[in-house]
Structures are given as structure tokens and as C-alpha cells.
Amino acid sequence: MQIFEHTLARVAVWNLAGFGGIDSDRMKRQAEGLALLDAELVTLVEVNPVSYIDALAAEIGTYGLHYDTTIVAQPGDLHIGFLHKKGVEVTNATLVPGSEGAYANGRRAVSVDIKMGKFSAHLLGVHLKSGRDKPEQKLRDTQCIAIGNYLTNLRNTPGFKRKTLLLMGDFNMIPGQDVSNFHHLGGDDLMDFVSSWDLQDRFSHILDKGRANLLDGFAVSRTYATDYVRGSLRLFPMHWTMDMGRERFKDEVSDHLPFVASFKVY
């Protein structure tokens, strides 16, 4: 039997647009898109309800692609979960205390430890406060300060001083506009927001009438992240792979497109 060998593993992040729930037709479309993405680990934002991630994984299984699931319930209806292939270890899933900032009952960051082959990392999945006005930016500042402090303290903790740190999710921040948010979220100059650099001419969030911007984010620690394949972060054009235009994709699948990056596992 042919054995497929890999030196790289792909890590992705995608907002499912789960506000109000996801019906069965859209779930089937999302499963098709994730089967085409075929990442080893996917951070999913806006899982609604919590049980949806298991139904989605079962639907993806109809394509012959089998994922385990990890999720921690948020105080509200929108949750952050993880799909991971067999052999990918995802452990210690925890809501990061205080990461909702001053946003009462806001969404917390979710931390997990991941391991695949010789690659291991501490990953934070986030879904920050939405909104483009100053009050929303200030609320995000409080969340970003809390998450940045968490990452900085973690870097100074025995066992994590040389560990790869990953930060991904729906930042609800636009590079070049939400400057204070990015400043605080990076901790003590700790994180490299590769999505801001590698995807400057790209979009991830589809607005009405086909307009778009880059609200989602992907960051790796500036030091000790030697497993990240530089320049590998890409916006996955799921709408193209599914033979859809932006507006139809927004209506039938999600108003966000995934990011995917490669990491060395040897």
C-alpha cells in the first residue's frame, strides 16, 4: 500500500459565520470547503452551538477525511473549537481568564497545546469584539492587553520560554487602522503578525456587495518559532475551489475565508 509521507503540516483558521446558527445546507457546504482545505489542524471561530463541531466533523467524514474535535464552551452562543486529524495531539483546552477584557460576557481566548510529529506549540484561538468605531476599538484594547499579558507571562514561564506560540482567529482588526489593538495584542514585542505582512493585498472578510477587508489574523512568536515555514501563510480561496463568486459564498457558506500556514514536523 502506498504510504504518503509529509515534512510539513498545515494549520488553518476559519470563521464559520455561526451567528444565529448554521442550517444543514450550509453545514454541508462548509464540510465540502474544509475537505478541500484538508488541513491537519483547523481553528474554528463562531461554532454555534457547541455540538455543531461534531456534526461538522461527521459530515467532513463523508469525504473520507476524519477529524477529532476539541472545544470549550464560551459564556455566550459563539464558541471557538478545533478540528484535528488523527495523530495530531490537542490537549489542555482552557478559556484564558480575563481575556474578555472589559466586554462583559465577551468571548474568551481559548488556549491549547498542540503536537504533531516533532512540532509542538501553544496556540491561542481568539474572537475579539467586532465594530469599527472608537468604543469598540477601546473594548478590543482591553481584550488585547489581557491576551498580550498572558502571552508575555507565558513566555517567562518554565517550559514555555522556548516554545512556539501561535495566535489566530477573528481579530476584528484591520492592519494600519487598529494600531493600538495590534500594539497591545503582541505583548512585550512578542508576536509577529505574519498576516499583516504576507496578506497585505488580500481580504478575508466579505462585506455586502462584494467589498472586503482583512479582519482575521495569524501570528507566530518572533523567537523560537523555527518550525513555521516563512512566507507560507496564505488566504485559501475557498470560494474559487467551490466554484462560487464572493457574494454566493457569503450567502451559502461563510462571510469569511480561511487562512492556512505550514509548519515543519521533522
Protein Blocks (a to p, Z undefined) as FASTA:
>chain_A
ZZdddfbdcdddddehlggiaafklmmmmmmmmmmnopabdcdehiacfklmmmmmmmmm
mnopacdddddddfblbdcdddddehiacehiacdehklmmaghiacdddddddehjbcc
ddddddddedjbfklmmmmmmmmmmmmmmmmmmmmpghilmgccddedjekpaehklmml
mmmmnmnokbccfklmmmmmgcfbdcehhiacdfbccdddfehplmbcghkaccddfklm
nopafklmmmmmoccdcddddddfZZ
